[in-house]
Amino acid sequence: MAMRHAILGAGGVGGTMGACLAKIGDSVTLVVRPEKLPNYPKQLHFESPFGKFDVDVAVAADVPAVDVLWMTVKATQLESALKAVKSPEATKAIVPLLNGIDHVQLLRSKYGSGRVIPATIAGEMERLAPGRFAHRSPFLRLNVASSGRALLENTLDQLQKIGFSCKFIDDEPTLLWGKLVFLAPFALSTTAAGKPIGEIASDPQLRSLAEACIREACAVARAEGAKVDAESILAWVKTAPANMRSSMQKDVDRGNPPELDAIAGPILHGAQRHGIEVPATKKLVAAVEQRAGSARHIA
């Protein structure tokens, strides 16, 4: 039986998930801002190393009754986006794919711990125009907490058939920090320098700073109970597509606020709790704030 999905957040991640869930034959409703609703396309166009395709979706301003609500907004937009969740009791599960960690507790405090299934997605995804989305990296990894296995196992099996790499992960700190320890150094270094990952890797000074940030993030993650390995992340960086850019870098290039609180905040706050020095992370955060023209600092 086809699953019913709603996607809250029509950016790169939301468009990718919506298009791919519709591609495997499930019912998808894309939730957009009310002012966008009259003219928003009812067909999504998706381009990826997996192929190019067009799929039909429903579009709504509020979240309908569904099996799964995928939250794919920017962390900076989460509070305002939740206004579209009028009847959370009509949703079996809420699966957030936001960057960072702190959003999980916020959502559980609002909707109950049993309804929220933490998950992460990794890959370069982008909204080209309303209804048009691109996934550019050769990989697309979706990891979901094992609490979602009963509901989502068939969905993840079907997504793997079109190119996703999917896993259920038992340990929640490892699930969430496992993404953040490579996302934060990647996002912060590419944004601070305004360069793709290949140029970071080929510049000894920038590479050294990014590598130090990786080690700092992993030290904090381990202190928070996650099982992470800095050496494996450093090895991944050497194989990453040279032209790969972070979403934070793209946000700053477009004049949008970077997700510093969500992406760097857990490292800085965790370092303070555990007495861990993180000078490389602080240096990169300051550079991102300066480049973004932001005077604010993480509280």
KOLMAR-457885 format. One record per residue: residue number from 1; residue in three letters; x, y, z of N, C-alpha, C in turn. Coordinates in Angstrom, 3 decimals, decimal comma, m for minus. Example, Ala and Ser with C-alpha at 12.3 -4.5 7.8 and 13.67 -1.06 7.14 Angstrom:
     i    aa       n_c1       n_c2       n_c3      ca_c1      ca_c2      ca_c3       c_c1       c_c2       c_c3
     1   ALA     13,190     m5,690      7,800     12,300     m4,500      7,800     13,200     m3,300      7,800
     2   SER     12,850     m2,250      7,080     13,670     m1,060      7,140     12,900      0,030      7,870
END
This chain:
     i    aa       n_c1       n_c2       n_c3      ca_c1      ca_c2      ca_c3       c_c1       c_c2       c_c3
     1   MET      0,842     m1,186      0,000      0,000      0,000      0,000      0,886      1,247      0,000
     2   ALA      0,543      2,211     m0,841      1,333      3,433     m0,943      1,254      4,219      0,354
     3   MET      2,380      4,774      0,750      2,440      5,631      1,938      2,037      7,046      1,559
     4   ARG      1,550      7,787      2,549      1,203      9,198      2,358      2,258     10,048      3,059
     5   HIS      2,888     10,930      2,300      3,958     11,766      2,834      3,605     13,242      2,640
     6   ALA      4,007     14,059      3,613      3,999     15,508      3,435      5,421     16,007      3,600
     7   ILE      5,790     16,999      2,811      7,120     17,596      2,854      6,962     19,041      3,294
     8   LEU      7,487     19,376      4,465      7,411     20,744      4,974      8,756     21,425      4,733
     9   GLY      8,820     22,208      3,655     10,068     22,854      3,270     10,414     22,502      1,833
    10   ALA     10,219     23,457      0,924     10,377     23,166     m0,506     11,725     23,633     m1,036
    11   GLY     12,790     23,419     m0,238     14,143     23,700     m0,702     14,761     22,480     m1,340
    12   GLY     16,093     22,449     m1,372     16,779     21,354     m2,042     16,490     19,997     m1,435
    13   VAL     16,536     19,902     m0,112     16,291     18,622      0,549     14,827     18,210      0,389
    14   GLY     13,906     19,147      0,631     12,486     18,825      0,515     12,095     18,425     m0,898
    15   GLY     12,608     19,161     m1,886     12,301     18,814     m3,268     12,843     17,463     m3,656
    16   THR     14,060     17,164     m3,189     14,662     15,861     m3,472     13,841     14,743     m2,852
    17   MET     13,485     14,884     m1,584     12,692     13,841     m0,930     11,321     13,709     m1,579
    18   GLY     10,672     14,839     m1,854      9,348     14,774     m2,463      9,369     14,101     m3,821
    19   ALA     10,331     14,478     m4,656     10,418     13,892     m5,992     10,701     12,396     m5,915
    20   CYS     11,613     11,999     m5,040     11,997     10,591     m4,977     10,917      9,733     m4,327
    21   LEU     10,223     10,270     m3,326      9,118      9,513     m2,737      7,976      9,331     m3,735
    22   ALA      7,713     10,361     m4,532      6,695     10,219     m5,583      7,157      9,238     m6,657
    23   LYS      8,450      9,236     m6,944      8,996      8,335     m7,958      8,792      6,868     m7,589
    24   ILE      8,869      6,548     m6,277      8,692      5,144     m5,879      7,220      4,775     m5,745
    25   GLY      6,333      5,723     m6,056      4,911      5,410     m6,109      4,102      5,825     m4,902
    26   ASP      4,703      6,558     m3,968      3,965      7,011     m2,795      3,258      8,333     m3,075
    27   SER      2,299      8,662     m2,219      1,555      9,912     m2,320      2,328     11,014     m1,604
    28   VAL      2,536     12,142     m2,276      3,349     13,225     m1,725      2,585     14,548     m1,795
    29   THR      2,562     15,259     m0,672      2,035     16,621     m0,627      3,167     17,558     m0,226
    30   LEU      3,451     18,522     m1,068      4,465     19,526     m0,771      3,779     20,704     m0,084
    31   VAL      4,233     21,038      1,123      3,627     22,124      1,894      4,440     23,398      1,657
    32   VAL      3,774     24,424      1,131      4,447     25,681      0,791      3,747     26,843      1,491
    33   ARG      4,380     28,001      1,470      3,777     29,173      2,089      2,479     29,546      1,365
    34   PRO      1,477     30,045      2,098      0,173     30,332      1,492      0,251     31,223      0,258
    35   GLU      1,136     32,214      0,276      1,223     33,126     m0,867      1,809     32,453     m2,106
    36   LYS      2,497     31,326     m1,911      3,077     30,594     m3,045      2,112     29,575     m3,635
    37   LEU      1,091     29,236     m2,883      0,222     28,116     m3,236     m0,454     28,247     m4,600
    38   PRO     m1,060     29,395     m4,966     m1,817     29,444     m6,224     m0,992     29,122     m7,470
    39   ASN      0,279     29,493     m7,477      1,085     29,328     m8,678      2,153     28,245     m8,574
    40   TYR      2,145     27,502     m7,466      3,215     26,512     m7,315      2,954     25,315     m8,234
    41   PRO      3,988     24,835     m8,948      3,790     23,708     m9,884      3,302     22,451     m9,174
    42   LYS      2,414     21,736     m9,818      1,906     20,475     m9,288      2,725     19,292     m9,796
    43   GLN      3,791     19,596    m10,531      4,705     18,561    m11,012      6,126     18,991    m10,666
    44   LEU      6,889     18,064    m10,109      8,274     18,354     m9,755      9,207     17,793    m10,823
    45   HIS     10,202     18,591    m11,165     11,255     18,134    m12,076     12,516     17,909    m11,249
    46   PHE     13,132     16,729    m11,422     14,284     16,347    m10,604     15,428     15,886    m11,493
    47   GLU     16,621     16,426    m11,216     17,831     16,051    m11,947     18,854     15,521    m10,962
    48   SER     19,478     14,373    m11,308     20,356     13,701    m10,362     21,256     12,723    m11,113
    49   PRO     22,373     12,316    m10,514     23,098     11,181    m11,077     22,232      9,928    m11,185
    50   PHE     21,119      9,903    m10,420     20,179      8,782    m10,515     19,350      8,846    m11,794
    51   GLY     19,333     10,008    m12,455     18,519     10,216    m13,647     17,702     11,488    m13,549
    52   LYS     16,961     11,777    m14,601     16,063     12,934    m14,628     14,633     12,431    m14,761
    53   PHE     13,729     13,033    m13,988     12,336     12,615    m14,118     11,410     13,707    m13,611
    54   ASP     10,140     13,577    m13,994      9,071     14,472    m13,556      8,019     13,644    m12,832
    55   VAL      7,522     14,161    m11,723      6,513     13,439    m10,945      5,413     14,407    m10,516
    56   ASP      4,220     13,883    m10,385      3,089     14,680     m9,928      3,005     14,648     m8,402
    57   VAL      2,695     15,796     m7,815      2,512     15,890     m6,364      1,307     16,770     m6,081
    58   ALA      0,803     16,687     m4,858     m0,188     17,651     m4,387      0,556     18,797     m3,706
    59   VAL     m0,073     19,944     m3,662      0,521     21,112     m3,011     m0,511     21,689     m2,050
    60   ALA     m0,065     22,057     m0,838     m0,983     22,587      0,165     m0,259     23,608      1,028
    61   ALA     m1,034     24,427      1,717     m0,453     25,409      2,630     m0,350     24,869      4,054
    62   ASP     m1,133     23,845      4,377     m1,094     23,221      5,696     m0,804     21,733      5,545
    63   VAL     m0,245     21,140      6,577      0,085     19,716      6,553     m1,202     18,894      6,648
    64   PRO     m1,465     18,022      5,666     m2,672     17,178      5,722     m2,436     15,944      6,591
    65   ALA     m3,455     15,111      6,730     m3,304     13,836      7,430     m2,416     12,917      6,597
    66   VAL     m1,292     12,483      7,157     m0,328     11,663      6,414      0,277     10,609      7,337
    67   ASP      0,978      9,666      6,709      1,739      8,689      7,488      3,030      9,311      8,015
    68   VAL      3,686     10,084      7,160      4,986     10,664      7,528      5,050     12,123      7,106
    69   LEU      5,427     12,974      8,060      5,732     14,369      7,762      7,250     14,528      7,805
    70   TRP      7,844     14,832      6,656      9,280     15,076      6,557      9,507     16,577      6,720
    71   MET     10,248     16,968      7,741     10,545     18,383      7,974     11,896     18,700      7,347
    72   THR     11,876     19,552      6,334     13,082     19,811      5,550     13,371     21,302      5,421
    73   VAL     12,888     22,085      6,358     13,151     23,524      6,334     14,550     23,808      6,861
    74   LYS     15,041     25,027      6,621     16,266     25,477      7,263     16,008     25,598      8,769
    75   ALA     17,041     25,357      9,557     16,890     25,477     11,004     16,447     26,879     11,401
    76   THR     16,888     27,871     10,654     16,515     29,259     10,944     15,037     29,530     10,683
    77   GLN     14,353     28,630      9,961     12,953     28,832      9,594     12,001     27,890     10,325
    78   LEU     12,533     27,057     11,216     11,726     25,990     11,798     10,527     26,517     12,575
    79   GLU     10,741     27,451     13,465      9,642     27,927     14,315      8,480     28,460     13,494
    80   SER      8,769     29,262     12,480      7,685     29,814     11,664      7,029     28,740     10,811
    81   ALA      7,814     27,766     10,327      7,263     26,706      9,475      6,284     25,824     10,231
    82   LEU      6,478     25,660     11,537      5,616     24,773     12,316      4,177     25,265     12,395
    83   LYS      3,946     26,518     12,015      2,572     27,025     11,986      1,709     26,264     10,980
    84   ALA      2,352     25,611     10,008      1,609     24,844      9,006      1,159     23,486      9,541
    85   VAL      1,636     23,095     10,724      1,242     21,818     11,326      0,027     22,079     12,217
    86   LYS     m1,141     22,096     11,618     m2,365     22,447     12,347     m2,883     21,295     13,200
    87   SER     m2,697     20,054     12,701     m3,248     18,882     13,394     m2,182     17,800     13,503
    88   PRO     m1,225     17,952     14,399     m0,137     16,965     14,494     m0,629     15,563     14,822
    89   GLU     m1,774     15,472     15,471     m2,309     14,145     15,812     m2,722     13,363     14,567
    90   ALA     m2,862     14,048     13,422     m3,225     13,372     12,165     m2,009     12,838     11,429
    91   THR     m0,830     12,975     12,027      0,414     12,503     11,424      0,974     11,361     12,260
    92   LYS      1,231     10,212     11,636      1,765      9,072     12,387      3,173      9,343     12,893
    93   ALA      4,008      9,951     12,033      5,407     10,169     12,410      5,915     11,460     11,798
    94   ILE      6,824     12,118     12,525      7,497     13,311     12,043      8,979     12,980     11,917
    95   VAL      9,522     13,145     10,710     10,925     12,817     10,459     11,655     14,097     10,078
    96   PRO     12,423     14,696     10,993     13,149     15,924     10,664     14,467     15,622      9,958
    97   LEU     14,727     16,358      8,888     15,990     16,248      8,156     16,735     17,576      8,210
    98   LEU     16,642     18,256      9,328     17,315     19,539      9,490     18,788     19,323      9,822
    99   ASN     19,597     20,336      9,519     20,974     20,322      9,983     21,013     20,560     11,482
   100   GLY     21,972     19,928     12,149     22,140     20,150     13,569     21,548     19,052     14,424
   101   ILE     21,356     19,367     15,698     20,946     18,379     16,699     19,803     18,885     17,579
   102   ASP     19,844     20,144     17,939     18,931     20,678     18,948     17,467     20,644     18,542
   103   HIS     17,193     20,603     17,233     15,802     20,603     16,777     15,032     19,363     17,226
   104   VAL     15,734     18,265     17,461     15,047     17,026     17,836     14,326     17,199     19,166
   105   GLN     15,008     17,764     20,153     14,374     17,969     21,457     13,238     18,974     21,361
   106   LEU     13,417     20,014     20,544     12,347     21,002     20,376     11,086     20,339     19,817
   107   LEU     11,250     19,522     18,796     10,094     18,863     18,188      9,454     17,866     19,144
   108   ARG     10,261     17,159     19,906      9,698     16,205     20,864      8,919     16,927     21,963
   109   SER      9,386     18,095     22,349      8,671     18,844     23,384      7,305     19,315     22,886
   110   LYS      7,186     19,523     21,566      5,920     19,994     20,990      4,985     18,854     20,612
   111   TYR      5,551     17,751     20,086      4,720     16,714     19,473      4,816     15,350     20,151
   112   GLY      5,668     15,220     21,151      5,811     13,940     21,843      6,979     13,139     21,305
   113   SER      7,692     12,475     22,203      8,898     11,758     21,800      8,595     10,575     20,891
   114   GLY      7,428      9,943     21,068      7,115      8,778     20,252      6,819      9,087     18,801
   115   ARG      6,407     10,323     18,524      6,041     10,681     17,154      7,249     11,132     16,320
   116   VAL      8,304     11,621     16,963      9,452     12,187     16,253     10,514     11,117     16,043
   117   ILE     10,883     10,895     14,783     11,908      9,915     14,409     13,107     10,672     13,846
   118   PRO     14,197     10,817     14,591     15,354     11,551     14,088     15,933     10,885     12,836
   119   ALA     16,447     11,714     11,944     17,055     11,212     10,713     18,016     12,269     10,181
   120   THR     18,906     11,847      9,305     19,827     12,776      8,653     19,914     12,432      7,175
   121   ILE     20,221     13,442      6,378     20,443     13,224      4,954     21,716     13,962      4,561
   122   ALA     22,518     13,342      3,713     23,787     13,934      3,287     23,896     13,849      1,770
   123   GLY     24,245     14,968      1,156     24,391     15,066     m0,290     24,249     16,523     m0,686
   124   GLU     24,604     16,849     m1,894     24,444     18,231     m2,359     23,132     18,328     m3,133
   125   MET     22,175     19,032     m2,562     20,840     19,174     m3,144     20,504     20,655     m3,246
   126   GLU     19,781     21,015     m4,292     19,539     22,433     m4,527     18,200     22,651     m5,218
   127   ARG     17,519     23,720     m4,832     16,311     24,157     m5,541     16,738     25,095     m6,656
   128   LEU     16,404     24,750     m7,892     16,762     25,571     m9,045     15,716     26,652     m9,297
   129   ALA     14,458     26,309     m9,061     13,304     27,193     m9,253     12,127     26,493     m8,605
   130   PRO     11,005     27,161     m8,378      9,849     26,459     m7,815      9,507     25,207     m8,617
   131   GLY      9,515     24,072     m7,948      9,188     22,812     m8,605     10,341     22,154     m9,344
   132   ARG     11,531     22,770     m9,350     12,693     22,215    m10,069     13,854     22,048     m9,089
   133   PHE     14,371     20,813     m9,020     15,374     20,485     m8,010     16,503     19,665     m8,629
   134   ALA     17,687     19,815     m8,032     18,852     19,068     m8,506     19,593     18,462     m7,328
   135   HIS     20,005     17,228     m7,511     20,918     16,555     m6,586     22,205     16,349     m7,369
   136   ARG     23,321     16,972     m6,902     24,540     17,022     m7,705     25,642     16,067     m7,249
   137   SER     25,661     15,660     m5,999     26,740     14,797     m5,517     26,513     13,357     m5,975
   138   PRO     27,592     12,565     m6,087     27,426     11,171     m6,514     26,809     10,293     m5,438
   139   PHE     26,628     10,825     m4,244     26,037     10,057     m3,141     24,838     10,797     m2,582
   140   LEU     23,942     10,045     m1,964     22,798     10,599     m1,245     22,484      9,616     m0,116
   141   ARG     22,838     10,009      1,113     22,762      9,095      2,252     21,645      9,516      3,183
   142   LEU     20,748      8,590      3,447     19,634      8,820      4,368     19,757      7,837      5,521
   143   ASN     20,000      8,365      6,716     20,088      7,543      7,922     18,929      7,880      8,842
   144   VAL     18,306      6,855      9,396     17,089      7,029     10,201     17,242      6,257     11,505
   145   ALA     16,754      6,831     12,592     16,771      6,134     13,876     15,996      4,825     13,773
   146   SER     16,482      3,819     14,453     15,857      2,494     14,369     14,423      2,481     14,863
   147   SER     14,022      3,475     15,615     12,624      3,566     16,056     11,669      3,721     14,874
   148   GLY     12,192      4,098     13,703     11,355      4,254     12,527     11,311      3,052     11,615
   149   ARG     11,960      1,971     12,019     12,066      0,812     11,116     10,702      0,247     10,719
   150   ALA      9,827      0,050     11,680      8,538     m0,586     11,377      7,756      0,220     10,347
   151   LEU      7,797      1,532     10,455      7,029      2,373      9,548      7,739      2,602      8,219
   152   LEU      9,065      2,715      8,240      9,790      3,227      7,071     10,670      2,210      6,357
   153   GLU     10,686      0,980      6,818     11,618      0,016      6,215     11,353     m0,175      4,720
   154   ASN     10,102     m0,333      4,340      9,799     m0,526      2,918     10,128      0,727      2,110
   155   THR      9,848      1,900      2,683     10,160      3,151      1,986     11,655      3,261      1,714
   156   LEU     12,468      2,975      2,722     13,918      3,060      2,532     14,412      2,009      1,546
   157   ASP     13,813      0,820      1,572     14,179     m0,205      0,579     13,929      0,305     m0,832
   158   GLN     12,781      0,956     m1,037     12,443      1,463     m2,368     13,356      2,620     m2,772
   159   LEU     13,708      3,486     m1,830     14,621      4,594     m2,141     16,007      4,071     m2,527
   160   GLN     16,430      2,995     m1,887     17,733      2,421     m2,244     17,740      1,925     m3,685
   161   LYS     16,600      1,477     m4,162     16,529      0,962     m5,533     16,737      2,056     m6,573
   162   ILE     16,487      3,329     m6,201     16,713      4,410     m7,169     18,027      5,152     m6,924
   163   GLY     18,815      4,676     m5,933     20,146      5,249     m5,785     20,549      5,714     m4,407
   164   PHE     19,592      5,861     m3,492     19,932      6,267     m2,126     20,792      5,206     m1,445
   165   SER     21,569      5,633     m0,458     22,194      4,743      0,508     21,482      4,971      1,828
   166   CYS     20,818      3,939      2,354     19,963      4,103      3,536     20,382      3,154      4,654
   167   LYS     20,291      3,650      5,892     20,593      2,825      7,059     19,642      3,190      8,199
   168   PHE     19,334      2,187      9,008     18,725      2,436     10,308     19,833      2,372     11,355
   169   ILE     19,874      3,336     12,250     20,936      3,425     13,243     20,332      3,375     14,635
   170   ASP     20,854      2,459     15,458     20,302      2,245     16,797     20,619      3,384     17,756
   171   ASP     21,833      3,908     17,670     22,329      4,870     18,654     22,076      6,288     18,167
   172   GLU     21,203      7,014     18,887     20,798      8,343     18,432     21,933      9,372     18,438
   173   PRO     22,766      9,447     19,476     23,890     10,391     19,397     24,794     10,137     18,195
   174   THR     25,038      8,878     17,886     25,874      8,550     16,725     25,184      8,945     15,433
   175   LEU     23,871      8,739     15,357     23,107      9,142     14,176     23,264     10,639     13,919
   176   LEU     23,024     11,456     14,937     23,001     12,901     14,750     24,404     13,496     14,649
   177   TRP     25,291     13,106     15,544     26,654     13,627     15,489     27,433     13,056     14,312
   178   GLY     27,058     11,857     13,871     27,760     11,249     12,737     27,695     12,100     11,486
   179   LYS     26,609     12,856     11,311     26,539     13,799     10,197     27,228     15,108     10,546
   180   LEU     27,009     15,582     11,758     27,498     16,918     12,100     29,020     17,015     12,076
   181   VAL     29,710     15,932     12,404     31,168     16,021     12,478     31,830     16,169     11,119
   182   PHE     31,115     15,828     10,045     31,682     16,180      8,737     30,981     17,386      8,135
   183   LEU     29,685     17,568      8,452     28,964     18,716      7,906     29,538     20,033      8,411
   184   ALA     29,761     20,150      9,720     30,199     21,426     10,281     31,549     21,868      9,715
   185   PRO     32,586     21,023      9,733     33,854     21,460      9,139     33,738     21,774      7,648
   186   PHE     32,961     20,974      6,918     32,758     21,206      5,486     32,043     22,528      5,256
   187   ALA     30,950     22,750      5,977     30,166     23,973      5,793     30,952     25,202      6,229
   188   LEU     31,577     25,126      7,389     32,290     26,288      7,912     33,495     26,650      7,054
   189   SER     34,266     25,656      6,622     35,478     25,961      5,851     35,145     26,460      4,446
   190   THR     34,189     25,841      3,770     33,840     26,305      2,422     33,201     27,693      2,464
   191   THR     32,409     27,947      3,501     31,752     29,249      3,604     32,742     30,339      3,999
   192   ALA     33,609     30,045      4,952     34,597     31,029      5,389     35,501     31,450      4,236
   193   ALA     35,875     30,485      3,396     36,783     30,777      2,283     36,058     31,169      1,006
   194   GLY     34,763     30,853      0,914     34,026     31,103     m0,327     34,524     30,234     m1,459
   195   LYS     34,915     28,985     m1,125     35,500     28,089     m2,119     34,910     26,690     m1,976
   196   PRO     34,869     25,902     m3,062     34,398     24,518     m2,956     35,418     23,655     m2,224
   197   ILE     35,008     22,444     m1,898     35,829     21,590     m1,047     37,169     21,238     m1,688
   198   GLY     37,200     21,127     m3,016     38,461     20,800     m3,688     39,517     21,869     m3,479
   199   GLU     39,112     23,124     m3,483     40,058     24,216     m3,274     40,483     24,307     m1,813
   200   ILE     39,608     23,904     m0,905     39,997     23,823      0,505     41,080     22,757      0,665
   201   ALA     40,858     21,602      0,047     41,791     20,486      0,194     43,147     20,763     m0,437
   202   SER     43,186     21,599     m1,466     44,447     21,859     m2,173     45,242     23,025     m1,589
   203   ASP     44,681     23,728     m0,629     45,358     24,850      0,022     45,827     24,385      1,404
   204   PRO     47,141     24,289      1,637     47,636     23,726      2,900     47,090     24,420      4,143
   205   GLN     46,983     25,740      4,117     46,502     26,464      5,295     45,017     26,205      5,539
   206   LEU     44,211     26,261      4,472     42,779     26,010      4,628     42,517     24,557      5,002
   207   ARG     43,274     23,653      4,398     43,098     22,231      4,710     43,434     21,948      6,170
   208   SER     44,498     22,541      6,650     44,904     22,334      8,043     43,825     22,818      9,017
   209   LEU     43,227     23,957      8,704     42,171     24,494      9,566     40,939     23,599      9,544
   210   ALA     40,568     23,124      8,345     39,408     22,238      8,226     39,654     20,913      8,951
   211   GLU     40,856     20,372      8,826     41,175     19,114      9,498     41,143     19,278     11,018
   212   ALA     41,635     20,420     11,499     41,583     20,674     12,940     40,139     20,771     13,413
   213   CYS     39,284     21,374     12,599     37,862     21,480     12,940     37,216     20,104     13,008
   214   ILE     37,584     19,220     12,093     37,064     17,848     12,115     37,444     17,161     13,423
   215   ARG     38,697     17,294     13,825     39,154     16,632     15,052     38,457     17,220     16,282
   216   GLU     38,247     18,527     16,268     37,541     19,158     17,387     36,096     18,675     17,463
   217   ALA     35,425     18,644     16,317     34,033     18,195     16,293     33,916     16,763     16,791
   218   CYS     34,846     15,915     16,390     34,803     14,513     16,815     35,077     14,385     18,311
   219   ALA     35,966     15,211     18,838     36,237     15,171     20,279     34,979     15,525     21,075
   220   VAL     34,260     16,542     20,629     33,019     16,919     21,306     31,974     15,819     21,131
   221   ALA     31,854     15,284     19,938     30,873     14,234     19,683     31,107     13,018     20,574
   222   ARG     32,354     12,625     20,715     32,651     11,475     21,590     32,302     11,792     23,032
   223   ALA     32,567     13,025     23,456     32,203     13,423     24,813     30,690     13,397     25,022
   224   GLU     29,934     13,585     23,930     28,466     13,555     23,977     27,913     12,143     23,808
   225   GLY     28,803     11,157     23,701     28,367      9,764     23,646     28,268      9,159     22,260
   226   ALA     28,713      9,882     21,240     28,630      9,376     19,864     29,867      8,561     19,509
   227   LYS     29,673      7,600     18,639     30,783      6,793     18,122     31,168      7,346     16,749
   228   VAL     32,224      8,148     16,709     32,682      8,769     15,470     34,190      8,605     15,359
   229   ASP     34,691      8,676     14,144     36,114      8,471     13,885     36,629      9,572     12,974
   230   ALA     37,511     10,410     13,494     38,029     11,532     12,717     38,787     11,055     11,477
   231   GLU     39,511      9,967     11,594     40,334      9,515     10,469     39,483      9,119      9,268
   232   SER     38,325      8,514      9,516     37,464      8,123      8,395     36,874      9,343      7,708
   233   ILE     36,604     10,390      8,475     36,072     11,624      7,883     37,159     12,329      7,088
   234   LEU     38,379     12,357      7,604     39,493     12,944      6,865     39,724     12,190      5,558
   235   ALA     39,562     10,878      5,586     39,709     10,089      4,366     38,602     10,407      3,370
   236   TRP     37,366     10,625      3,877     36,258     10,959      2,980     36,511     12,272      2,267
   237   VAL     37,067     13,251      2,980     37,316     14,566      2,385     38,207     14,430      1,153
   238   LYS     39,155     13,514      1,193     40,084     13,340      0,071     39,384     12,785     m1,172
   239   THR     38,242     12,147     m0,985     37,528     11,547     m2,118     36,289     12,340     m2,528
   240   ALA     35,987     13,415     m1,797     34,785     14,192     m2,092     34,916     14,903     m3,431
   241   PRO     33,821     15,093     m4,166     33,878     15,815     m5,439     34,470     17,202     m5,249
   242   ALA     35,458     17,548     m6,067     36,207     18,794     m5,872     35,327     20,037     m5,954
   243   ASN     34,249     19,967     m6,736     33,399     21,149     m6,929     32,237     21,211     m5,946
   244   MET     32,224     20,342     m4,951     31,106     20,279     m4,008     31,120     21,501     m3,097
   245   ARG     29,948     22,148     m2,977     29,788     23,313     m2,107     28,746     23,003     m1,043
   246   SER     28,853     23,684      0,069     27,898     23,466      1,157     26,683     24,370      0,993
   247   SER     25,581     23,954      1,612     24,374     24,789      1,573     24,599     26,094      2,329
   248   MET     25,426     26,070      3,380     25,730     27,301      4,101     26,445     28,292      3,187
   249   GLN     27,389     27,790      2,408     28,110     28,637      1,458     27,154     29,257      0,450
   250   LYS     26,217     28,470     m0,042     25,241     28,980     m1,011     24,327     30,016     m0,358
   251   ASP     23,941     29,772      0,897     23,108     30,747      1,603     23,816     32,094      1,706
   252   VAL     25,070     32,087      2,117     25,816     33,333      2,269     26,009     34,008      0,921
   253   ASP     26,286     33,221     m0,112     26,441     33,796     m1,449     25,169     34,507     m1,904
   254   ARG     24,009     34,013     m1,448     22,726     34,603     m1,836     22,270     35,702     m0,878
   255   GLY     23,078     35,979      0,139     22,694     37,004      1,108     21,745     36,516      2,174
   256   ASN     21,581     35,191      2,312     20,709     34,629      3,340     21,504     34,327      4,610
   257   PRO     20,858     34,306      5,778     21,591     34,026      7,020     22,075     32,577      7,063
   258   PRO     23,317     32,359      7,490     23,825     30,982      7,598     23,263     30,280      8,829
   259   GLU     23,206     28,956      8,783     22,680     28,160      9,900     23,774     27,931     10,958
   260   LEU     24,370     28,994     11,437     25,481     28,845     12,371     25,050     28,237     13,702
   261   ASP     23,924     28,672     14,239     23,469     28,124     15,520     23,251     26,617     15,421
   262   ALA     22,664     26,157     14,321     22,356     24,732     14,171     23,604     23,912     13,897
   263   ILE     24,513     24,433     13,082     25,642     23,634     12,607     26,867     23,756     13,510
   264   ALA     27,202     24,967     13,932     28,365     25,148     14,809     27,976     25,146     16,283
   265   GLY     26,744     25,543     16,581     26,314     25,662     17,962     26,536     24,418     18,806
   266   PRO     26,128     23,215     18,351     26,336     22,029     19,182     27,804     21,764     19,515
   267   ILE     28,702     22,093     18,592     30,134     21,891     18,853     30,622     22,889     19,896
   268   LEU     30,276     24,156     19,720     30,727     25,184     20,653     30,127     24,978     22,046
   269   HIS     28,842     24,688     22,095     28,196     24,500     23,392     28,674     23,215     24,067
   270   GLY     28,827     22,146     23,258     29,334     20,891     23,814     30,758     21,031     24,309
   271   ALA     31,584     21,778     23,577     32,962     22,003     24,004     33,004     22,720     25,340
   272   GLN     32,115     23,686     25,516     32,061     24,422     26,784     31,632     23,513     27,928
   273   ARG     30,640     22,654     27,673     30,169     21,736     28,720     31,272     20,777     29,169
   274   HIS     32,069     20,305     28,208     33,052     19,256     28,500     34,475     19,780     28,660
   275   GLY     34,662     21,092     28,597     35,992     21,652     28,776     36,957     21,310     27,659
   276   ILE     36,457     21,285     26,423     37,279     20,943     25,256     37,610     22,224     24,486
   277   GLU     38,870     22,396     24,133     39,276     23,560     23,358     38,955     23,343     21,874
   278   VAL     38,328     24,336     21,247     37,965     24,223     19,830     38,372     25,499     19,071
   279   PRO     39,648     25,840     19,037     40,072     27,099     18,410     39,827     27,159     16,910
   280   ALA     39,988     26,048     16,209     39,763     26,063     14,760     38,299     26,324     14,442
   281   THR     37,405     25,688     15,194     35,976     25,901     14,978     35,613     27,354     15,232
   282   LYS     36,120     27,922     16,319     35,829     29,329     16,638     36,360     30,263     15,552
   283   LYS     37,523     29,962     15,024     38,108     30,800     13,986     37,253     30,759     12,718
   284   LEU     36,790     29,576     12,353     35,951     29,446     11,158     34,600     30,123     11,359
   285   VAL     34,009     29,976     12,541     32,724     30,633     12,821     32,877     32,140     12,683
   286   ALA     33,943     32,688     13,248     34,167     34,136     13,161     34,324     34,576     11,710
   287   ALA     35,003     33,761     10,911     35,189     34,103      9,498     33,869     34,052      8,736
   288   VAL     33,025     33,079      9,063     31,712     32,993      8,415     30,867     34,195      8,804
   289   GLU     30,866     34,551     10,078     30,089     35,709     10,532     30,559     36,977      9,831
   290   GLN     31,855     37,106      9,703     32,386     38,298      9,032     31,981     38,307      7,569
   291   ARG     32,109     37,156      6,916     31,777     37,095      5,489     30,281     37,311      5,259
   292   ALA     29,489     36,837      6,179     28,036     36,993      6,044     27,578     38,390      6,452
   293   GLY     28,500     39,192      6,979     28,126     40,533      7,407     27,293     40,502      8,657
   294   SER     27,478     39,448      9,469     26,649     39,286     10,659     27,411     39,761     11,884
   295   ALA     26,770     40,565     12,700     27,401     41,046     13,931     27,031     40,187     15,123
   296   ARG     26,081     39,265     14,916     25,620     38,493     16,055     26,578     37,333     16,355
   297   HIS     26,550     36,849     17,538     27,353     35,700     17,953     26,427     34,662     18,578
   298   ILE     26,860     33,437     18,550     26,049     32,365     19,120     25,955     32,571     20,626
   299   ALA     24,741     32,566     21,122     24,523     32,830     22,554     25,007     31,656     23,394
END
